[in-house]
């Protein structure tokens, strides 16, 4: 019983440490309601894009996010395409200087770029 309680305590401490570390490693946060290209941000691998989409309508919202290499303008790929309110995260395993091209319809969006440690990335669960 003691060993189980000790293990639970260790897990609780680890999770609270990871939550604190993630919040402290925010690279950038972007908010908006329309179309934009974000300012340049720089990240090292691994990093995560944490998104949230909200709006006044249930079915008419849309969000499309594309990752762009900042120095060359090269299109790296579509990161997100959704027509539903919600949220999620996406893990990236390559660093660099990037921008996001964001296109939205009838929506309020928030995108957070967070730097992760390798240990945090191993705990990542797609959402």
N, C-alpha and C positions, 0 to 999 in steps of 0.2 A: 504494500500500500504506500509506504514511504517513497519507494522508487518511482511509482506512478505519479505521485504528487510532485516529486522533484522534476520528472520529465515534463509534466504539464507546465510547471513554473518556467522551465527552460524554454519551452515553445512559446509561451506567452511573452517572455522577455525578448526572444528573437523577433517575433512578429511586431512588437511595439518598437523595437529598434529599427526594423526595416521600414515601418511606416514613417518614423521620424526622419530617417535618412532620405527616403524618397521625397518627402516634402521639402527637405533642405536642398535637394539637387534639382530644383526647377530651373530649366534653362530659359524658357520663354513661355508666355501665355498670350494667346490671341483670342479676341472676342469680336463678334460682328453680326450683321444681319444681311449682308449682301455679298457681292463678288469682290475679291481682292487678291493681291499677291503680297504675302507677308514680308516684313524685313528679313534680312539674312540672319540665320542663327548657326552656331557652330556646336557640334556634338561629337563625342567619341563613342565608339561602340562599347557596350550596348546602350540603346536608348529606347524610349517608348513615347508614342503619340497617344495621348489620352483625350478622347473627344466626347462631346455632349451636344445633342441637337434637340431643340425645343421649338415650339411654335404655337400659334393660336388655332391652327387647324390640324385635325388628326390625319388627314390623308393627302394634303397638298404640299407638305414640306418636302424639301430635297436638299441634299448636301453632297458635293463632289469635291474631293481633295486630291491634288496631284503633287508629288514630290519633285522638286527641280534642283539640279546642281547649281548653286548660286554663281559661281565664277564663269561658267560657260553658258548657262541657261538651258542646259541639256535636260530634256524630259526623262526622269528616271522611271516614273510609273504612277499609276493611280493607286492611292493609298486607301481611299474610302469612297464608296458610292452607296447612298441610302436614301430611301424615300419614306422613312419612318422616324418618328421621334425616338430618342434613345441615347445610349452611350456605349463606349467600348474602348479598348486599348489595342495597339498594334506594336509589336516589338521589332526593332531594327538592329541588325548586327554589323552595320558598317557606318563609320563616322564620316564627317565631312562638314562642308559649309553648304547649307541648304536654304531653300525658300519653299513655301507652300502656295500653290495656286488654289484658291477656294472659290467655289461657285455654289450659291445657295438660292433657294426659292422659298419665300414666305417662312423664313426660319431665323431663329436666334441660335448661334453656335459658339462654342468655346472649345479651343484646342490648346492643350498643355503639352509642352515638350519637356520630358524629365530624363535626366541622366541616371543610369542605373549602374550598380556594381555587377560583376559577374555572378555573385551569389544571388542578388536580387533577380537577375535575368533567368537564373535556373528555376526560380519559383514562379515565373511568369506563366499565366494561364490565359490563352486567347479568350476574348470576350466580344 
